[in-house]
Amino acid sequence: MVEPSLSDVCALVHMRCRAIMHRPLSHPDLRSFQIGKGMSRTRRHPPRAASVFLAAGLLALGYVAYVVADAKMYQAIEQKRFESLRGIAAVSPELAASGRR
């Protein structure tokens, strides 16, 4: 048996595609199809579920951004407070040498 060449296979595929494209619209599903009409409404617009999930994801990202910003701000405030208290509560050298608490 002889293997067909690539050009033979391409020619066969091309002929079949042309035959399919130019056959009459006899199938019931194909009768309602109009050339040039474009995509259906469901394909043109994203499904509502996708919009809902997008909104939920954006809300979740906003919440995470708020929590991270709040934590950073809290850390900065408490660090500043700690630094100011550390300067006030410094142990005198005499107290440290005596061993008292």
LINQUIMO-V395986 format. One record per residue. N is the residue number from 1. SS is DSSP state (a for helix, b for strand, c for the rest). Layout:
# LINQUIMO-V395986
{{N;SS} {N;SS}}
This chain:
# LINQUIMO-V395986
{{1;c} {2;c} {3;c} {4;c} {5;c} {6;a} {7;a} {8;a} {9;a} {10;a} {11;a} {12;a} {13;a} {14;a} {15;a} {16;a} {17;a} {18;a} {19;a} {20;a} {21;a} {22;c} {23;c} {24;c} {25;c} {26;c} {27;c} {28;a} {29;a} {30;a} {31;a} {32;c} {33;c} {34;c} {35;c} {36;c} {37;c} {38;c} {39;c} {40;c} {41;a} {42;a} {43;a} {44;a} {45;c} {46;c} {47;c} {48;a} {49;a} {50;a} {51;a} {52;a} {53;a} {54;a} {55;a} {56;a} {57;a} {58;a} {59;a} {60;a} {61;a} {62;a} {63;a} {64;a} {65;a} {66;a} {67;a} {68;a} {69;a} {70;a} {71;a} {72;a} {73;a} {74;a} {75;a} {76;a} {77;a} {78;a} {79;a} {80;a} {81;a} {82;a} {83;a} {84;a} {85;a} {86;a} {87;a} {88;a} {89;c} {90;c} {91;c} {92;c} {93;a} {94;a} {95;a} {96;a} {97;a} {98;a} {99;c} {100;c} {101;c}}
